[in-house]
Amino acid sequence: MQADRQTIVVAVGGGVVGDLAGFVAATYVRGLPFVQVPTTLLAQVDSSVGGKVGINHSKGKNLIGAFHQPLGVFLDTGVLDTLPVRDYRSGLAEVVKYGVILDGEFFEYLEANVAGSTLRSPEVLRHVVARSCRLEGRRGRARRI
């Protein structure tokens, strides 16, 4: 079966999967709709939001790419329980960066909920992911202006 303008590309995975699927969707027949289903914390709060899709080149990171907004992003914070500690913590580092750079009140929330973040509390993760997505969405729009 061949892809056509009615085909929807669905990216299920981390940031690399989302970027590659988004790039293919952006370039094949000048753009196919696509949906992100990020499965890592970093992908949930960063790469699945904002529409920047790209692939790396030997000369540098994300040198080949496009801006292609997904039809939607489906987040399930429950999948974060399956991540190795190292991968989970790399996502938390991005979250902390949002608090430090973009939202002092959010940073205070993170400080007050270190245990919940570390233990992957569903309630804390839902708040952290939702707030991070809003901040990244705003930051992404500002970069494109």
Secondary structure, DSSP 8 states (H G I E B T S, - for coil): ----TT--EEEEESHHHHHHHHHHHHHGGG---EEEEE-SHHIIIIITSS-EEEEEETTEEEEEEEE---SEE---GGGGGGS-HHHHHHHHHHHHHHHHHH-HHHHHHHHHTHHHHHTT-HHHHHHHHHHHHHHHHHHHHHHH-
